[in-house]
Amino acid sequence: MAELLLLAGNHDISFVVDHPELLTFNIERRLKPRIEILRILEKKDILRRKPSLTTICKIMDKQFSEKYVLPYLNELGENGKWAINVHSELDNVLRRV
């Protein structure tokens, strides 16, 4: 978790203490990929302002894809493809319910 917080920016363990809901999210399937996507967009100076870690974790996959992935597929490369696959898998699961 500490490594993830460093990837996300200026956060430390006290941030998790203040936002314990972050511990409920899957690190490998949700947090790391989203942070990586935002890191790429930020590095390419695409984001007008960086969303908070809690915001990017709480929004649904579809919303995240629509806001941070689909408009920037060329810039994201393989990471964009990953996000599209996650979105498609989620849609398939929801159709079965």
C-alpha positions in Angstrom: 0.0 0.0 0.0 2.9 2.4 0.8 4.3 1.9 -2.7 0.9 2.6 -4.2 0.6 5.8 -2.3 3.9 7.0 -3.5 2.9 6.2 -7.1 -0.3 8.2 -6.6 1.6 11.3 -5.5 2.1 13.1 -2.2 0.4 10.6 0.1 1.5 8.6 3.1 0.1 6.1 5.5 -1.8 8.9 7.4 -3.8 9.4 4.2 -5.1 5.8 4.4 -5.9 6.4 8.1 -8.0 9.4 7.0 -9.6 7.4 4.1 -9.9 3.8 5.3 -12.4 3.1 2.5 -9.3 2.8 0.2 -8.5 -0.5 1.9 -11.7 -2.0 0.5 -10.6 -1.7 -3.2 -8.6 -4.3 -5.0 -5.1 -3.0 -5.3 -4.1 -5.0 -8.4 -7.3 -4.8 -10.4 -8.5 -1.3 -9.5 -6.0 1.0 -7.7 -2.7 0.3 -9.5 -4.1 0.4 -13.1 -6.1 3.6 -12.4 -3.1 5.3 -10.8 -0.9 4.2 -13.8 -3.4 5.6 -16.3 -3.5 8.9 -14.5 0.3 9.0 -14.1 0.6 8.6 -17.9 -1.9 11.3 -18.6 -0.3 13.6 -16.1 3.2 12.9 -17.5 2.0 13.8 -21.0 0.4 17.0 -19.6 -3.1 16.0 -20.6 -4.9 16.4 -17.4 -6.1 19.9 -16.5 -6.2 18.9 -12.9 -5.3 15.7 -11.1 -8.3 14.1 -9.4 -7.9 12.9 -5.8 -7.0 9.3 -5.1 -10.3 8.8 -3.3 -12.2 10.1 -6.3 -10.5 7.8 -8.8 -11.0 4.8 -6.6 -14.7 5.5 -5.9 -16.0 6.2 -9.4 -17.4 3.2 -11.3 -15.3 1.5 -14.0 -17.6 2.8 -16.8 -17.3 6.4 -15.5 -13.5 6.1 -15.1 -13.2 4.7 -18.7 -15.4 7.4 -20.2 -13.5 10.2 -18.4 -9.9 9.1 -18.3 -9.5 6.3 -20.9 -11.7 6.5 -24.0 -10.7 10.1 -24.9 -7.0 9.3 -24.6 -6.7 5.8 -26.1 -3.8 6.8 -28.4 -1.8 8.3 -25.5 -2.5 5.4 -23.2 -1.5 2.6 -25.5 -1.6 -0.8 -23.8 -3.0 0.7 -20.6 -6.0 2.0 -22.5 -6.6 -1.5 -23.9 -6.5 -2.9 -20.4 -9.2 -0.5 -19.2 -11.4 -1.2 -22.2 -11.1 -5.0 -21.4 -12.1 -4.4 -17.7 -15.1 -2.3 -18.8 -16.2 -5.1 -21.3 -15.8 -7.8 -18.6 -17.9 -5.7 -16.2 -20.6 -5.2 -18.8 -20.7 -9.0 -19.4 -21.1 -9.7 -15.7 -23.8 -7.2 -15.3 -25.8 -8.6 -18.2 -25.8 -12.0 -16.5 -27.3 -10.7 -13.3 
